[in-house]
Amino acid sequence: MAVVKSNLVKQISDQYPNYLKKDLNKFLEILLKEITNSLKKGERVEFRDWGIFYTNIQKERISRNPKTGEKVKTPQKRSIHFKMSKKMFNKINNNE
């Protein structure tokens, strides 16, 4: 099952019934927006005991269209990477 934002807001509101769902939804929007803005700037985003998001720059290159064999210029772009913490790795692999 994939994690859907609405389900995430519902789970948080179930654990913290004193907060309104619209406030929790706004909080989640702000959090995701800040993560996106930091990654756009090339900064890394770290959540302790969970993991790190960071970007790498893929250089401009000449690639090939597999359908036609034609050479195509691929522009420079950023890719997002995630590295989980050792604690998260152990939780996922039931080593804790």
C-alpha positions in Angstrom: 0.0 0.0 0.0 1.3 3.4 -0.9 1.4 6.3 1.5 -1.2 8.9 0.5 -1.2 12.3 1.9 -4.9 12.2 3.0 -4.3 8.9 4.8 -1.3 10.4 6.5 -3.3 13.4 7.7 -6.0 11.0 9.0 -3.5 8.9 11.0 -2.0 12.0 12.5 -5.4 13.4 13.4 -6.3 10.1 15.0 -3.2 10.3 17.2 -3.7 14.0 18.0 -7.5 14.6 18.1 -7.0 18.1 19.5 -5.8 19.4 16.2 -8.1 20.2 13.3 -7.6 18.2 10.1 -7.3 21.4 8.0 -4.5 22.6 10.3 -2.7 19.2 10.0 -3.1 19.3 6.3 -1.7 22.8 6.2 1.3 21.8 8.3 2.0 18.8 6.0 1.8 21.2 2.9 4.3 23.6 4.6 6.6 20.7 5.5 6.6 19.3 1.9 7.0 22.8 0.4 10.1 23.5 2.6 11.7 20.2 1.7 11.1 20.9 -2.0 12.5 24.4 -1.7 15.6 23.2 0.1 16.2 20.5 -2.6 15.8 23.1 -5.3 18.5 25.2 -3.7 20.8 22.2 -3.6 20.7 21.8 0.1 20.3 18.4 1.8 17.4 17.6 4.1 18.1 15.5 7.1 15.6 13.8 9.4 17.5 12.3 12.4 17.1 8.6 12.8 15.2 8.4 9.5 17.3 9.5 6.6 18.7 12.2 4.3 17.4 13.6 1.0 20.0 15.2 -1.3 20.4 16.1 -5.0 23.0 15.2 -7.5 23.5 17.1 -10.8 23.6 15.0 -13.9 25.8 16.6 -16.5 24.6 17.6 -19.9 25.3 14.7 -22.4 24.6 13.3 -25.8 22.2 10.3 -25.5 20.5 8.1 -28.1 16.8 7.7 -28.8 16.3 3.9 -28.6 13.4 3.9 -31.0 15.1 5.7 -33.9 18.8 5.5 -33.0 19.0 9.3 -33.4 21.4 11.3 -31.1 19.7 13.6 -28.7 21.2 16.3 -26.5 20.0 15.7 -22.9 20.3 18.9 -20.8 21.7 19.1 -17.3 19.3 18.1 -14.6 19.1 17.3 -10.8 18.1 14.0 -9.4 16.9 13.4 -5.9 18.4 10.6 -3.8 17.5 9.3 -0.4 19.9 7.6 2.1 18.2 5.9 5.1 19.8 6.0 8.5 21.2 2.9 10.2 18.4 3.0 12.7 15.8 3.0 9.9 17.7 0.2 8.1 17.6 -1.9 11.2 13.9 -1.3 11.8 13.0 -2.3 8.2 15.1 -5.4 8.4 13.9 -6.4 11.9 17.3 -6.2 13.4 16.1 -4.1 16.4 
